Amino acid sequence: MTTAQQSKTKVPGTRPEGASDEREAAARVQEMFARIASRYDFLNHLLSFSLDRRWRRRTAQQFLAVLRRRDAQILDVCCGTGDLAVALDTVRSRVLYYTAGKRSPVIGCDFVMPMLGRARAKAMRNRRVVFAAADAIHLPYPDKTFDLLTNAFGFRNLANYEQGLREFARVLKPGGQMGILDFSEPRGAFAALFRFYFRQILPRVGGAISGSADAYSYLPVSVGKFPSAEEFVDLIGGCGFADVSYESWNFGSVLLHHARKRL
C-alpha cells in the first residue's frame, strides 16, 4: 500500500466529534464556523500574534508568475472572511501597478454564509475581489477554468481530502498552480511548546472570546489527525498533480504545499 493510500485509509477527511459520515461532518464544520464568524478575524490575529497576515502575504508572493498575468483566473477556496483573496489581489495590484488594461477579478468561495458576509464587506472596499457561495468538494465551475487555486487553513476541514483535491484538479487548467496553506504539528525542540500552546492555551482563549469552546477545541484535534507533510505530498501527487513540494514556516507549524496540475 502506498503512503497516499495509507493516509487516505487513516484519515479520509475531517470528522468533528459526533459526525457519522461525510455529509454530517461537513454540516458540523459549516455550523461551527458560522458560530464564530463574528470573532474569527480578531482571534486569527490574536492567537497567531498577527503572523497569519504574514503567512497569507508569503503565500501570495509564491505565485507572482500567475499574478502578473492580467487574464489569469484565480480562485481562493474555503476563503472564510476573504483575507487570502484580498492578499492575492493586493500583491497583484502591486506587480501590475504600471501596466494598463483590465484584469480578471480574484474569486473567493466558501459554504459558510456568515463568513462570506464578512468577506463581502471587505470587497466593498476592494471591488477587484468577488465572493461566491460554494462547497469546495462540489465547485460550481466548469472544467479547466482557473490558472491558480489557493486555500488557506481550510483544506483540513474538508470531509473528504481526496475528493477535494480531485475537484481542485478538475477546475484548474492543465499546468495550473495550486497552493494549500495549513497548520501542521512541528517536530523537534519546538514541538512540545507548540503542543502545549495549541492544545491548552489556544482552545481556552479562543473558546472564551468566541463563546464556542468546541470550535477551538476542534482545531488542535483536526491538526493532529491531518496527514503529515510527506503523506500530503503523496496524496496530492495521486490526485492529478505534479511537481508537488512544500515549504515549512514557523518552526514547522505552518506548511505551504504547492503543485501543478498535470498537463
C-alpha positions as CSV (number, residue, x, y, z in Angstrom):
1,M,0.0,0.0,0.0
2,T,1.4,3.4,-0.9
3,T,1.8,6.3,1.5
4,A,-1.1,8.1,-0.1
5,Q,-3.3,5.1,0.2
6,Q,-2.3,4.7,3.9
7,S,-3.1,8.4,4.5
8,K,-6.4,8.1,2.8
9,T,-7.3,5.0,4.8
10,K,-6.4,6.5,8.1
11,V,-7.8,10.0,7.6
12,P,-10.3,10.3,4.6
13,G,-11.3,13.8,5.8
14,T,-12.3,15.8,8.9
15,R,-14.6,14.2,11.4
16,P,-15.8,16.6,14.1
17,E,-17.0,14.8,17.3
18,G,-20.3,13.1,16.7
19,A,-20.2,13.1,12.9
20,S,-21.0,9.7,11.5
21,D,-20.4,10.3,7.8
22,E,-19.1,12.9,5.3
23,R,-22.4,14.8,5.0
24,E,-22.7,15.2,8.7
25,A,-19.0,16.1,9.1
26,A,-19.5,18.9,6.5
27,A,-22.7,20.1,8.2
28,R,-21.0,20.3,11.6
29,V,-18.0,22.2,10.2
30,Q,-20.4,24.6,8.5
31,E,-22.3,25.2,11.7
32,M,-19.2,25.6,13.8
33,F,-17.6,28.3,11.6
34,A,-20.9,30.1,11.3
35,R,-21.0,30.5,15.1
36,I,-17.5,32.0,15.3
37,A,-17.6,34.2,12.2
38,S,-18.1,37.4,14.1
39,R,-14.9,36.9,16.1
40,Y,-12.9,34.9,13.5
41,D,-10.6,37.7,12.2
42,F,-9.9,39.1,15.6
43,L,-9.0,35.6,17.0
44,N,-6.9,34.7,14.0
45,H,-4.7,37.7,14.5
46,L,-4.7,37.4,18.3
47,L,-3.9,33.7,18.6
48,S,-1.2,33.8,15.8
49,F,0.3,37.0,17.1
50,S,-0.7,38.5,13.7
51,L,1.6,36.1,11.9
52,D,-1.4,34.9,9.9
53,R,-1.2,38.1,7.9
54,R,2.4,37.4,7.0
55,W,1.7,33.8,6.1
56,R,-1.0,34.9,3.6
57,R,1.2,37.5,2.1
58,R,4.0,35.0,1.7
59,T,1.6,32.6,0.1
60,A,0.6,35.2,-2.5
61,Q,4.2,36.0,-3.2
62,Q,4.8,32.4,-4.2
63,F,2.6,32.8,-7.3
64,L,3.9,36.0,-8.8
65,A,4.2,34.4,-12.2
66,V,0.4,33.9,-12.3
67,L,-0.5,37.2,-10.6
68,R,1.5,39.2,-13.2
69,R,-0.9,38.0,-15.9
70,R,-4.0,40.2,-16.3
71,D,-6.0,37.4,-17.8
72,A,-5.2,34.9,-15.1
73,Q,-8.3,33.3,-13.5
74,I,-7.7,32.9,-9.7
75,L,-9.9,31.1,-7.2
76,D,-9.4,31.0,-3.4
77,V,-11.4,28.1,-2.0
78,C,-12.7,28.0,1.6
79,C,-12.0,31.7,1.6
80,G,-13.5,32.3,5.0
81,T,-13.6,36.1,5.6
82,G,-11.6,36.7,2.5
83,D,-8.1,37.5,3.8
84,L,-6.1,35.4,1.4
85,A,-8.2,36.5,-1.6
86,V,-7.6,40.1,-0.6
87,A,-3.8,39.4,-0.1
88,L,-3.6,37.8,-3.6
89,D,-5.2,40.9,-5.1
90,T,-3.0,43.3,-3.1
91,V,0.1,41.6,-4.4
92,R,-1.3,41.5,-7.9
93,S,-2.1,45.2,-7.8
94,R,1.5,46.0,-6.9
95,V,3.0,43.9,-9.7
96,L,0.6,45.3,-12.2
97,Y,0.6,48.9,-11.0
98,Y,2.4,50.3,-14.0
99,T,0.6,48.3,-16.6
100,A,-2.7,49.3,-18.3
101,G,-5.8,47.3,-19.0
102,K,-8.5,45.4,-17.1
103,R,-7.7,42.3,-15.2
104,S,-9.8,39.3,-14.1
105,P,-11.0,39.6,-10.5
106,V,-9.9,37.2,-7.8
107,I,-12.8,34.9,-6.8
108,G,-13.2,33.7,-3.2
109,C,-15.7,31.0,-2.3
110,D,-17.0,29.4,0.9
111,F,-20.0,27.5,2.1
112,V,-20.3,29.3,5.4
113,M,-22.6,32.3,4.8
114,P,-21.7,34.4,7.9
115,M,-18.1,34.2,6.8
116,L,-19.0,35.2,3.3
117,G,-20.9,38.1,4.6
118,R,-17.8,39.5,6.2
119,A,-15.7,38.8,3.1
120,R,-18.2,40.7,1.0
121,A,-18.0,43.6,3.4
122,K,-14.2,43.7,2.7
123,A,-14.9,43.5,-1.0
124,M,-16.9,46.7,-0.8
125,R,-13.5,48.4,-0.2
126,N,-11.8,46.3,-2.8
127,R,-14.0,45.7,-5.8
128,R,-11.4,43.6,-7.7
129,V,-12.3,40.7,-5.4
130,V,-15.6,38.9,-5.6
131,F,-17.1,36.3,-3.3
132,A,-19.5,33.4,-4.0
133,A,-21.2,30.6,-2.1
134,A,-19.7,27.2,-3.0
135,D,-18.8,23.9,-1.4
136,A,-15.1,23.1,-2.0
137,I,-15.9,19.4,-2.8
138,H,-18.6,20.4,-5.3
139,L,-17.4,23.6,-7.0
140,P,-19.9,25.2,-9.4
141,Y,-17.2,26.0,-12.1
142,P,-16.5,24.3,-15.4
143,D,-13.6,22.1,-16.0
144,K,-10.2,23.8,-16.8
145,T,-11.3,27.3,-15.7
146,F,-8.6,28.6,-13.3
147,D,-4.9,29.3,-13.6
148,L,-4.4,29.4,-9.8
149,L,-6.3,27.8,-6.9
150,T,-5.4,28.6,-3.3
151,N,-6.7,27.5,0.1
152,A,-5.6,28.9,3.5
153,F,-6.4,27.0,6.7
154,G,-9.5,25.4,5.1
155,F,-8.4,22.2,3.4
156,R,-8.0,20.4,6.7
157,N,-11.8,20.9,7.3
158,L,-12.9,19.1,4.2
159,A,-15.0,16.0,4.7
160,N,-13.0,14.1,2.0
161,Y,-9.4,15.2,1.2
162,E,-9.0,13.1,-1.9
163,Q,-12.3,14.3,-3.4
164,G,-11.4,17.9,-2.6
165,L,-8.0,17.5,-4.4
166,R,-9.6,15.9,-7.4
167,E,-12.2,18.7,-7.6
168,F,-9.4,21.3,-7.4
169,A,-7.6,19.5,-10.3
170,R,-10.9,19.4,-12.3
171,V,-11.3,23.2,-12.2
172,L,-7.7,24.0,-12.9
173,K,-6.3,24.4,-16.4
174,P,-3.5,21.9,-17.4
175,G,-0.4,23.3,-15.9
176,G,-2.4,25.5,-13.4
177,Q,-0.9,26.1,-10.0
178,M,-2.3,25.2,-6.6
179,G,-1.3,26.4,-3.1
180,I,-2.6,24.9,0.2
181,L,-1.6,26.7,3.4
182,D,-2.4,24.9,6.6
183,F,-1.3,24.0,10.1
184,S,0.9,21.0,11.0
185,E,2.4,19.6,14.1
186,P,6.0,20.5,14.2
187,R,8.9,18.2,15.1
188,G,12.0,18.7,17.2
189,A,12.6,21.0,20.1
190,F,9.7,23.4,19.3
191,A,7.1,20.6,19.2
192,A,6.4,20.3,23.0
193,L,5.9,24.1,23.3
194,F,3.7,24.2,20.3
195,R,1.5,21.3,21.5
196,F,1.2,23.0,24.9
197,Y,0.1,26.3,23.4
198,F,-2.1,24.7,20.7
199,R,-3.8,22.2,22.9
200,Q,-4.0,24.0,26.3
201,I,-3.9,27.8,25.7
202,L,-5.4,28.4,22.3
203,P,-8.7,26.4,22.9
204,R,-9.3,28.2,26.2
205,V,-8.6,31.7,24.9
206,G,-10.5,31.1,21.6
207,G,-13.4,29.5,23.4
208,A,-13.7,32.2,25.9
209,I,-13.7,35.1,23.4
210,S,-15.7,33.4,20.7
211,G,-18.2,31.8,23.0
212,S,-17.7,28.5,21.2
213,A,-15.4,26.2,23.1
214,D,-15.9,23.3,20.8
215,A,-14.7,25.2,17.7
216,Y,-11.4,26.0,19.2
217,S,-11.0,22.5,20.8
218,Y,-11.7,21.1,17.3
219,L,-8.7,23.0,15.8
220,P,-5.8,21.2,17.6
221,V,-7.6,17.8,17.2
222,S,-8.0,18.3,13.5
223,V,-4.4,19.3,13.1
224,G,-3.2,16.2,15.0
225,K,-5.2,14.0,12.7
226,F,-4.2,15.6,9.4
227,P,-1.7,13.8,7.2
228,S,2.0,14.6,7.7
229,A,3.7,16.9,5.2
230,E,5.2,13.9,3.3
231,E,1.9,12.0,3.3
232,F,0.1,15.0,2.0
233,V,2.7,15.4,-0.8
234,D,1.9,11.8,-1.9
235,L,-1.8,12.3,-1.6
236,I,-1.7,15.5,-3.8
237,G,0.5,13.6,-6.3
238,G,-2.1,10.9,-6.6
239,C,-4.9,13.3,-7.4
240,G,-3.8,14.7,-10.7
241,F,-0.9,17.0,-9.7
242,A,2.8,17.1,-10.5
243,D,5.9,19.0,-9.1
244,V,4.4,18.7,-5.6
245,S,6.5,20.2,-2.8
246,Y,6.1,22.1,0.4
247,E,7.7,24.9,2.5
248,S,7.8,24.9,6.2
249,W,7.3,28.0,8.3
250,N,7.1,29.0,11.9
251,F,9.2,26.0,13.2
252,G,7.2,23.6,11.1
253,S,3.8,24.5,12.5
254,V,2.6,26.1,9.2
255,L,3.1,24.4,5.8
256,L,2.5,25.7,2.2
257,H,2.1,22.8,-0.2
258,H,2.3,23.8,-3.9
259,A,1.8,21.8,-7.1
260,R,0.9,22.0,-10.8
261,K,-2.0,20.2,-12.5
262,R,-0.6,17.6,-14.8
263,L,-0.6,18.5,-18.5
